[in-house]
Amino acid sequence: MGKRLAIFAALVGAFCLALFLLFNKPEDIAPLAPPPAPGLQPSAPPLQAAIPYPPAARQLMREDLTAQDDLKALAELLVLYRANHRDHASRPLGLNREFTAALIERNEYGLALLPADHPAINADGELTDRWGSPYQFHPLSSDQVEIRSAGPDRQLYTGDDLIYSPMAPEERAEQFNP
């Protein structure tokens, strides 16, 4: 009889423990840390891990790269954005601020493609080229965007503009010279 009672008590105890763990959060059952001693400051919060931005975000505006490299990095960031946002309604429409917001906004996975404090973003929330001029984004389709930098003279549509287009040069020539 004593052996049966011990087994029954063990089963009831295991059942109660299982119920306790099932209905309580781990942080509720973790032992509490002792309060800091009088006169001592609590320790600093742990450092947060750096957000792993894609390589293109780290290449944008690097001093050892060129303005043309910046355009390619932006284009790569937009490709990554489109790959993670299949819903056309959530895609930017054409204004620089819309593209910038799309790249710095955290997606459903909690990740952003570009830090909000990136040096390429001006006070107006626009992506700018190396000369401080906002880029011009021209959607060619739902999946392709042409990006234009005003270049060193800071004037759009002059001879020193830099352009990234997803089309091959011969396709661009055909588009403008049918």
C-alpha positions, 0 to 999 in steps of 0.5 A: 500500500505504501508503494502505491501511495508513493507512486500516486503522490509522484504522479500528482506532483508531476501533474501539478508541476506540468500545470504550473509550467503550462500556465506560467510564463518562464519569466514569471517562474525565474528567480528574481535578482536580488535588489542592488545594494544601497548606494550602488547603481544597477548595472547598465542594460545589455548592449543590443546586437547591431542590426544586420543591414545588407552589404549594399547598405554599407556600400552606399556613400563609402569613400573608397567607392564611386557615385556609380557604385552608389546607384548600383547599391541603391538598385540592389536595395530596391531589388531586396525590397521588392523580393520581400514585399510581393504586395504591389500596394506596399511598394513606393510610387515614385517620390524619393521620400516614398522610396526612402521610407520603404527602405528604412521601414521595418518589414514583417520580419522586423528588418529594415534594409537601410538605417534611418540615420544613414548619411545618405538620408537628408533632413527631409527624409530623402536619399541623396547623392554624394553632392547632397542632391536628392536622387530621382526615382522613375519607376519603369514598371512594377519591378524596375526603377531608373535612378538618377543622380544630378551629378557634381553640378547638382542640376538634373538633366545635364550632361554630368547626370549619373543614371542607373537603369535596369535595362541594357544600354541597347534596350535604352537606345531602342526605347528612346530611338524607335 
